[in-house]
Amino acid sequence: MRFLILSLLAIPLLYSCETTPAISAEKASEFDTYWYKGKAELTSYHLEQARYGEIHQGHAVLIFVTEHFSNKDHVKTDKVNGNTSAVPILKMNATRKFNTGIYPYSLMTSAFTPVDVKEHPLPLKLSFSGQEWCGHAYSQLKLVDDQYQYNLHSYFEGEADKIDVFNAVMSEDGLMNCIRINPDMIRVGNHDLLPPLRHLRLLHLELKPQKATVSKEKKETTTVLSIDYEDIDRSVKIEYQIEFPHAVEGWTETYASG
């Protein structure tokens, strides 16, 4: 268990793991020693969140934990022995809480990424929930074969209940897990990416792949991962430790809000 107070600006995430050579035996052993202790890793950050044309103070928490996930039912499973659908995953729960005046926001994103990204290069499930005084919204993506099944439920007119299916592509919401598993597998260059479910709900945007440029800049002890979208007003920078377990130092996000 680790607890760390760090600083961040606004909001981020992304997924860029693709099929690559498997993790070496040495790195796999290092990963197992750190992550399979029956404990979760908790990191707290100071949050400055853009909303309605202003920056609002708050806090964010990243919670990482390993567990077994049913590739059939898309839920955590405790039935591991003899369960052919049980897949070892790294789960991330990312929470954000802030107020706009007296108006409270509580946001949470979850990403369920198989540890064996060579066998399962995309998250098996992504979900987002948001609660504030107007009401709440929930959206999720479930990977079935090579497609994502999308569900959205919201109190806003025009997005109350939506169901869609589309070919699976990389998602920004899975990036933190990719960093923690093996950041060397994050490809640089131009890619089709799904913006975060949280970002889409806050700005009431349609879920669809967007063109983005992914780049990396190495510093003395950290790497800065940059994502710049071509057709939507959004850019992200995530800074993480080069050495294992690749702790996330912080992140910044730039976009128009009000």
C-alpha positions in Angstrom: 0.0 0.0 0.0 1.4 3.4 -0.9 -0.1 6.9 -0.2 1.4 9.9 -1.9 0.3 13.5 -2.1 1.0 15.0 -5.5 -0.2 17.8 -7.7 -2.2 17.8 -10.9 -4.0 20.3 -13.2 -7.5 19.5 -14.6 -8.1 16.0 -16.0 -6.6 13.3 -18.2 -6.1 9.6 -19.3 -5.8 7.5 -22.5 -5.0 4.1 -23.7 -2.3 3.2 -26.2 -1.3 -0.4 -25.5 -1.0 -2.4 -28.7 0.2 -6.0 -29.4 3.9 -6.0 -28.6 6.5 -8.5 -27.4 5.6 -10.0 -24.1 7.1 -8.6 -20.8 10.4 -10.2 -20.0 10.6 -12.8 -17.2 12.5 -10.4 -15.0 9.9 -7.7 -15.4 7.1 -10.1 -14.9 8.6 -11.3 -11.6 9.0 -7.6 -10.5 5.4 -6.9 -11.4 4.1 -10.0 -9.5 6.1 -9.1 -6.4 4.8 -5.6 -6.3 1.2 -6.1 -7.3 0.2 -9.5 -6.0 0.3 -8.8 -2.2 -3.5 -8.7 -1.7 -3.4 -4.9 -1.3 -4.4 -1.9 -3.4 -2.2 1.1 -4.2 -3.7 4.5 -3.3 -2.4 7.9 -4.5 -4.0 11.2 -3.8 -3.5 14.4 -5.9 -4.5 18.0 -5.6 -6.9 18.8 -8.4 -7.5 22.0 -10.3 -10.6 21.3 -12.4 -11.8 23.5 -15.3 -15.6 23.9 -15.4 -17.9 26.7 -16.6 -15.0 29.0 -17.5 -13.3 28.8 -14.1 -10.7 26.6 -12.3 -12.1 24.9 -9.2 -10.1 23.3 -6.4 -10.6 19.7 -5.5 -8.9 16.4 -5.1 -8.4 13.3 -7.2 -7.4 9.7 -6.2 -6.0 6.9 -8.3 -6.6 3.4 -6.9 -4.9 0.4 -8.6 -5.4 -3.2 -7.6 -5.0 -6.6 -9.3 -8.0 -9.0 -9.4 -9.6 -11.6 -11.6 -12.2 -10.5 -14.1 -14.8 -12.5 -16.0 -14.2 -12.1 -19.7 -17.7 -13.5 -20.2 -19.8 -11.5 -17.7 -17.5 -8.5 -17.5 -17.5 -8.3 -13.7 -15.0 -9.2 -10.9 -15.0 -12.9 -10.2 -13.9 -14.8 -7.1 -14.3 -18.1 -8.9 -10.8 -18.6 -10.3 -10.1 -22.3 -10.3 -11.7 -24.0 -13.3 -13.1 -20.7 -14.5 -12.0 -20.4 -18.2 -13.3 -16.9 -18.4 -11.3 -15.6 -15.5 -8.6 -13.1 -16.7 -6.0 -11.5 -14.3 -6.3 -7.7 -14.7 -5.0 -4.5 -13.3 -8.0 -2.3 -12.3 -7.9 1.4 -11.9 -10.5 3.5 -10.2 -10.0 7.2 -10.7 -12.1 9.6 -8.6 -12.4 13.3 -8.8 -14.3 15.6 -6.4 -14.7 19.4 -6.7 -17.2 22.1 -6.2 -18.4 24.9 -8.5 -19.4 27.3 -5.8 -21.7 25.2 -3.5 -22.4 22.8 -6.4 -20.6 19.4 -5.8 -19.3 17.1 -8.5 -18.3 13.5 -7.8 -16.8 11.6 -10.8 -15.3 8.1 -11.2 -13.7 6.3 -14.1 -12.9 2.6 -13.9 -10.6 0.7 -16.3 -10.2 -3.1 -16.4 -7.0 -4.0 -18.3 -5.6 -7.6 -18.6 -2.1 -8.0 -17.3 -1.2 -10.1 -20.3 -1.6 -7.2 -22.9 0.0 -9.4 -25.6 -3.0 -11.8 -25.4 -5.5 -9.0 -24.5 -4.2 -5.6 -25.9 -7.4 -3.6 -25.0 -9.3 -3.0 -21.8 -12.1 -5.6 -21.3 -14.3 -2.9 -19.8 -14.4 0.9 -19.2 -17.0 2.7 -17.1 -17.8 6.2 -15.9 -20.3 7.6 -13.4 -20.9 11.2 -12.5 -23.1 12.6 -9.8 -24.0 16.3 -9.2 -27.0 18.2 -8.0 -28.8 18.1 -11.4 -28.7 14.2 -11.4 -26.3 11.5 -12.5 -25.0 9.8 -15.6 -23.4 6.4 -16.3 -21.7 5.1 -19.4 -19.7 1.9 -20.1 -17.8 0.1 -22.8 -17.6 -3.7 -22.8 -15.2 -5.6 -25.2 -16.9 -8.4 -26.9 -14.7 -10.2 -29.5 -13.3 -7.2 -31.6 -16.1 -4.8 -30.8 -17.0 -2.4 -27.9 -20.6 -2.5 -26.8 -21.5 1.0 -25.5 -24.3 1.9 -23.1 -25.1 5.4 -21.8 -27.7 6.5 -19.3 -28.1 10.2 -18.4 -30.7 12.7 -17.1 -30.0 15.1 -20.0 -32.4 15.3 -22.9 -30.9 13.6 -26.0 -28.7 11.2 -24.1 -31.1 9.5 -21.7 -30.6 6.0 -22.9 -28.2 5.0 -25.7 -26.9 1.7 -27.0 -24.2 1.4 -29.7 -21.6 -1.1 -31.1 -18.4 -0.2 -32.9 -15.0 -1.7 -33.8 -12.7 -1.6 -30.8 -9.9 0.9 -30.9 -7.5 2.3 -28.3 -9.1 4.4 -25.5 -7.6 7.2 -23.4 -9.3 5.8 -20.3 -7.0 2.8 -20.4 -3.7 4.7 -20.5 -2.9 4.8 -16.8 -3.1 1.0 -16.6 -0.9 0.7 -19.6 1.7 2.9 -17.9 1.6 0.9 -14.7 1.9 -2.5 -16.5 4.6 -1.6 -19.0 4.9 2.0 -20.5 7.3 0.8 -23.2 4.3 -0.7 -24.9 2.7 2.8 -25.5 3.2 3.6 -29.2 4.1 7.0 -30.3 2.8 8.5 -33.6 -0.7 9.1 -35.0 -3.5 6.9 -33.7 -7.3 6.6 -33.5 -8.2 7.2 -29.9 -11.5 7.2 -27.9 -11.5 10.3 -25.7 -12.3 9.7 -22.0 -15.9 8.9 -21.1 -15.7 11.6 -18.4 -14.7 14.3 -20.9 -17.5 13.3 -23.3 -20.1 13.5 -20.5 -18.9 16.9 -19.1 -19.0 18.5 -22.6 -21.9 16.4 -23.9 -20.0 15.0 -26.9 -20.6 12.0 -29.0 -18.5 8.9 -28.4 -16.4 8.2 -31.5 -12.7 7.7 -32.3 -10.6 10.8 -32.8 -7.3 11.3 -34.6 -4.5 12.0 -32.1 -0.7 12.3 -32.0 1.1 10.5 -29.1 4.6 11.5 -28.2 7.1 11.0 -25.3 9.7 13.2 -23.7 12.2 11.6 -21.3 13.5 13.6 -18.4 16.0 12.6 -15.7 13.8 10.4 -13.7 10.4 10.7 -15.4 8.8 10.5 -18.8 6.1 12.9 -20.1 3.5 11.3 -22.3 1.7 13.9 -24.5 -1.6 13.4 -26.5 -2.8 16.0 -28.9 -6.1 15.5 -30.6 -6.5 16.9 -34.2 -10.2 17.6 -34.4 -11.3 18.3 -30.9 -10.0 20.9 -28.5 -8.1 18.6 -26.1 -4.5 17.9 -25.2 -3.1 15.9 -22.3 0.3 15.4 -20.6 1.0 12.6 -18.1 4.2 12.4 -16.2 5.3 9.1 -14.7 8.4 7.6 -13.1 10.7 5.8 -15.5 11.6 3.1 -12.9 9.1 0.4 -11.9 6.4 0.6 -10.6 6.1 3.7 -12.9 4.2 5.9 -10.4 2.1 8.7 -11.9 3.6 12.0 -10.7 0.7 14.1 -12.1 -1.0 15.2 -15.3 -2.4 18.3 -17.0 -5.3 18.6 -19.5 -6.1 21.5 -21.7 -9.5 22.1 -23.3 -12.3 24.7 -23.6 -14.8 24.8 -20.7 -17.2 27.7 -20.7 
